[in-house]
Amino acid sequence: MTRTAADGGRTPASALALGALAVWRLTHLLAVEDGPGDVVARARARLGTTGAGELMDCFNCLSVWVSAAVAPFVARRRRDLPLTWLALSGAACLLERGPGTEPTLDLSATTGGETDALLQRNPRHGESRQYPGSHRPEPHPA
């Protein structure tokens, strides 16, 4: 994109908003949904407990990498890329969290008899999510 005198060459808010929605949509598809014909669910099952498999289990982690792919299409200037990259990921995480929810850390959750401080309860969905470094549950049968 070209630099204009009106905006000083900055990325317009509309581009950031569209980029954030695109990052959220793609990250949500890869981390949460089964996808058309269960193709994403099968890919996640195949990846299992590999690094890529663990990445696909964590929305926040995956959004960092998805936003890295989207940021060059949103940022107008090369020097804006790092900030745009992080802003898109942060916006996608806020969108995933939803309005009026606060992150909660359930220190009382246990896994295998051990207290697991990284098990987070999602109040919007009533489900638990495991994050990298935490005790990972057994993979679901394919």
Residue pairs with C-beta under 8 A, 6 or more apart in sequence:
1 76
3 9
3 76
3 77
9 76
9 77
10 76
10 80
11 74
11 75
11 76
11 77
11 80
11 84
15 74
16 74
16 84
16 87
16 88
16 91
18 74
19 67
19 70
19 71
19 73
19 74
19 84
19 88
20 87
20 88
20 91
20 92
20 95
21 95
22 70
23 63
23 66
23 67
23 70
23 88
23 89
23 91
23 92
24 63
24 91
24 92
24 95
24 96
26 66
26 70
27 59
27 62
27 63
27 66
27 92
27 96
28 59
28 96
29 35
29 40
30 40
30 56
30 62
30 66
31 56
31 57
31 58
31 59
31 62
32 59
33 40
34 40
34 41
35 41
35 43
42 142
43 56
44 53
44 56
44 57
45 139
45 140
45 142
47 53
47 56
48 139
49 136
49 139
54 132
54 136
55 61
55 62
55 65
55 132
56 62
57 129
57 130
58 129
58 131
58 132
59 93
59 96
59 129
60 89
60 93
60 96
60 131
61 131
61 132
63 88
63 89
63 92
63 93
63 96
64 85
64 89
66 89
66 92
67 85
67 86
67 88
67 89
67 92
68 85
70 88
71 81
71 84
71 85
71 88
72 81
74 84
74 88
75 81
75 84
97 103
97 124
98 124
101 123
101 124
103 120
104 120
104 121
104 123
105 117
105 120
106 119
106 120
106 121
106 128
107 115
107 117
108 115
109 115
109 116
109 119
109 121
109 128
110 116
111 119
111 134
111 135
111 137
112 135
114 135
116 134
116 135
117 134
118 130
118 131
118 133
118 134
119 128
119 129
119 130
119 134
119 135
120 128
120 129
120 131
121 127
121 128
122 128
122 129
130 136
130 137
